[in-house]
Amino acid sequence: MVENLEFTHFDASGNARMVDVSAKAETTRQAVAAGSITMSRQAYDMVRQGTIKKGDVLGVARIAGIMAAKKVDQLIPLCHPLAITAADIAFSFNDEQCAVHMEATVAMTGRTGVEMEALTAVSVAALTIYDMCKAVDKSMVVSDIRLLRKSGGKSGEFVRPVSP
């Protein structure tokens, strides 16, 4: 059953607006997002072995994702500028699928959540991997970008159900 929810980014006349969060309580908030990039066996092996000519693919992707998390308000309209206090990205490999999986964790204490920051961090990390590997494989696919969990705020805890 779908609840009757209001879209908070529109005023009574239907105009876009930034949500006023000044009356909300400050709480500790954390969000974790994940995504993947699938590539050719050649590109995958080069990333794993550290032989991509542009350098340390995952190191650069990690920095790019963290930088992106800090700039979400400049990229996505109506997002609040946030003073995030922690951001990290972890990578793992799936040899069978020739995929690099990434998971971003972002945290802060504030009046609004950090879901967009975690999702953006994963997105930019994946795009950075694409950029650094495109000379070897232009057919890479970025996929499955999703929120895994979040905590804090009025809506409390969210944990994505595990897919079968």
C-alpha positions as CSV (number, residue, x, y, z in Angstrom):
1,M,0.0,0.0,0.0
2,V,1.4,3.4,-1.0
3,E,1.1,6.2,1.6
4,N,-0.2,9.6,0.5
5,L,3.1,11.4,0.7
6,E,3.8,15.0,-0.3
7,F,6.7,16.0,-2.5
8,T,8.6,18.3,-0.2
9,H,10.6,20.1,-2.9
10,F,7.5,21.9,-4.3
11,D,5.5,24.7,-2.7
12,A,1.7,25.0,-2.7
13,S,1.8,26.4,-6.3
14,G,4.0,23.7,-7.6
15,N,7.1,25.7,-7.7
16,A,10.5,24.1,-6.9
17,R,11.9,25.1,-3.5
18,M,14.7,24.0,-1.2
19,V,13.2,22.4,1.9
20,D,13.5,24.4,5.1
21,V,15.2,22.1,7.6
22,S,16.0,24.8,10.2
23,A,13.4,23.4,12.7
24,K,14.6,19.8,12.4
25,A,16.7,18.3,15.1
26,E,20.4,17.6,14.5
27,T,21.0,13.9,14.6
28,T,23.9,11.7,13.6
29,R,23.3,10.5,10.0
30,Q,25.0,7.9,7.9
31,A,24.3,6.5,4.4
32,V,25.8,3.7,2.5
33,A,25.4,3.3,-1.3
34,A,26.8,0.8,-3.7
35,G,27.3,0.4,-7.4
36,S,29.3,-1.6,-10.0
37,I,31.2,-1.3,-13.2
38,T,31.6,-4.3,-15.5
39,M,34.3,-4.3,-18.1
40,S,36.2,-6.5,-20.5
41,R,38.5,-9.2,-19.1
42,Q,41.5,-7.2,-20.4
43,A,40.5,-4.0,-18.7
44,Y,39.6,-5.9,-15.5
45,D,42.9,-7.7,-15.3
46,M,44.8,-4.4,-15.9
47,V,42.8,-2.7,-13.1
48,R,43.5,-5.6,-10.7
49,Q,47.2,-5.7,-11.7
50,G,47.6,-1.9,-11.5
51,T,48.8,-1.7,-15.1
52,I,46.4,0.9,-16.5
53,K,48.6,3.6,-18.0
54,K,46.7,6.5,-16.3
55,G,47.8,5.2,-12.9
56,D,46.2,3.9,-9.7
57,V,42.6,3.5,-10.9
58,L,41.0,2.7,-7.6
59,G,43.0,5.2,-5.7
60,V,42.0,8.0,-8.0
61,A,38.4,6.8,-8.1
62,R,38.3,6.8,-4.3
63,I,39.5,10.4,-4.1
64,A,37.1,11.5,-6.9
65,G,34.1,9.9,-5.0
66,I,35.0,11.6,-1.8
67,M,35.4,14.9,-3.5
68,A,32.1,14.4,-5.2
69,A,30.3,13.7,-1.9
70,K,31.5,17.1,-0.6
71,K,30.1,18.9,-3.7
72,V,26.6,17.5,-4.1
73,D,24.9,20.8,-3.5
74,Q,26.7,22.1,-6.5
75,L,25.6,19.2,-8.7
76,I,22.0,18.4,-7.8
77,P,19.5,21.3,-7.6
78,L,17.8,21.9,-4.2
79,C,20.3,19.8,-2.2
80,H,21.6,21.5,1.0
81,P,25.3,22.2,1.4
82,L,26.5,19.8,4.1
83,A,29.5,19.7,6.3
84,I,30.1,16.0,6.1
85,T,32.4,14.5,8.7
86,A,33.3,11.2,7.1
87,A,33.4,9.7,3.6
88,D,35.0,6.6,2.4
89,I,34.8,4.2,-0.6
90,A,35.6,0.5,-0.5
91,F,36.2,-1.6,-3.6
92,S,35.8,-5.3,-4.2
93,F,36.4,-7.5,-7.3
94,N,34.1,-10.1,-8.9
95,D,36.4,-12.2,-11.1
96,E,33.6,-14.1,-12.7
97,Q,31.7,-11.0,-13.9
98,C,34.8,-8.8,-14.5
99,A,33.2,-6.3,-12.3
100,V,34.5,-3.8,-9.7
101,H,31.9,-3.2,-6.9
102,M,32.1,-0.1,-4.8
103,E,30.5,1.0,-1.6
104,A,30.5,4.5,-0.3
105,T,29.8,5.5,3.3
106,V,29.1,9.1,4.2
107,A,28.3,10.5,7.7
108,M,27.6,13.7,9.5
109,T,25.6,15.3,12.3
110,G,23.0,17.6,10.9
111,R,19.4,18.4,10.0
112,T,19.2,16.5,6.7
113,G,20.4,13.1,5.4
114,V,23.5,12.2,3.4
115,E,21.9,9.7,1.0
116,M,22.6,11.9,-2.0
117,E,26.2,12.3,-1.0
118,A,26.7,8.5,-0.8
119,L,25.0,7.9,-4.1
120,T,27.0,10.6,-5.8
121,A,30.2,9.3,-4.4
122,V,29.5,5.9,-5.9
123,S,28.5,7.4,-9.2
124,V,31.5,9.5,-9.6
125,A,33.9,6.8,-8.5
126,A,32.4,4.5,-11.2
127,L,32.7,7.2,-13.8
128,T,36.3,7.8,-12.8
129,I,37.0,4.1,-13.3
130,Y,35.4,4.4,-16.7
131,D,37.4,7.5,-17.6
132,M,40.7,5.9,-16.6
133,C,40.0,2.6,-18.5
134,K,38.2,3.8,-21.6
135,A,41.4,3.6,-23.8
136,V,41.2,-0.2,-23.2
137,D,37.4,-0.8,-23.1
138,K,34.7,1.7,-24.2
139,S,32.0,-0.9,-23.6
140,M,32.1,-0.8,-19.8
141,V,28.7,-0.6,-18.0
142,V,28.0,1.3,-14.8
143,S,25.1,-0.3,-13.0
144,D,23.2,-1.1,-9.8
145,I,23.7,2.3,-8.1
146,R,21.5,2.1,-5.0
147,L,21.1,3.1,-1.4
148,L,21.9,0.1,0.8
149,R,21.1,1.7,4.2
150,K,20.7,5.0,6.0
151,S,20.3,6.0,9.6
152,G,19.3,9.1,11.6
153,G,16.7,11.7,11.1
154,K,13.0,11.7,11.5
155,S,12.5,8.7,9.1
156,G,15.0,6.6,11.1
157,E,16.6,3.5,9.8
158,F,16.4,2.2,6.3
159,V,18.0,-1.1,5.2
160,R,17.5,-2.3,1.6
161,P,16.0,-5.8,1.6
162,V,18.3,-8.4,0.2
163,S,17.4,-9.4,-3.3
164,P,17.0,-13.2,-4.0
